[in-house]
């Protein structure tokens, strides 16, 4: 998806590294445990998270619009005054 938004290889590698790697420890009775390796997912409070969410939401919206165009998905209304 990042490629389709025009991100170069270097930027995509940086984002992949931020999302797919990292270390953390847990506080137990106020003392940190040994570090454990995080293999995937965003960490709580990660400043990159809102931006990645917006990129994914935009991509999903585009996929849904395309599915409606080719008659693979029918829009539906939510609520009395909802828009399709």
N, C-alpha and C positions, 0 to 999 in steps of 0.2 A: 504494500500500500504506500509506503514512504517513497518508493521509486516512482509510483504514478503521480505523486504530489511534487515530483521534481527534486527530491533530496538526493545528493550525490552519494557515492559509495562510502566516503569518509564519514559523513554525517550519519548514515544508516549504521555503520559499524560502531560509532560512538553511542548511539541510542541503544543498540543491541547490548553493548557492554554495560550500560547503565541498568538495563532491565534484566539481563541474564546473569549478572554476576554481582558479587559483593559478600561481605562478611558481617556478622552481627553477633552479639552476645546478649544474654538475658540476665537481668538482675534478680538474684535469689537472695532474699533477706538483705538487700542492699549491696551484695557483692556480685560482680559480673562473673558469668560462667566462661568457659573456654569459648573462643569464637567458633561459630558454625558457618559453613559456606551456604550462601543463598544462590540457588541455581536459576531461578526464574521469578518473574513477578515484580511489581513495584513495591517499594518499601513504604511504610506508613509515613506520611508527611513529605514524600518525594516531590520536589518542586516540578519535576518533569511530568508528573501524573496528569494534571489538568490539561496540559497541551496535547499529550498523547490521546487522552479521552476525546478531545475535540477533533483530532485527526481521524480517529476511528469512527466517531459519530458522523462526520462528514462523508467518509467512505461508505458507511452503512446506508446513509440517506441516498447516496448516488446509486448504490446497488438496488435499493428498494424502488427508486424511480424507474430504473431500467427494467426491473421485473414487471412493474405495472405497464410500461410501454409495450413490452412483448407479450403481455397478457399471461404472465406466469404468477401474478399475485393480484388479488382484488383488494382495493383499499376498503376500510370499514370505518364507521363513525363510533366515537366514544363519547357517551353523554348525549344529552338532548340537543345541544347546539354545537356538537363537535364537528370538526372539519375532517374530510376524508384524508 
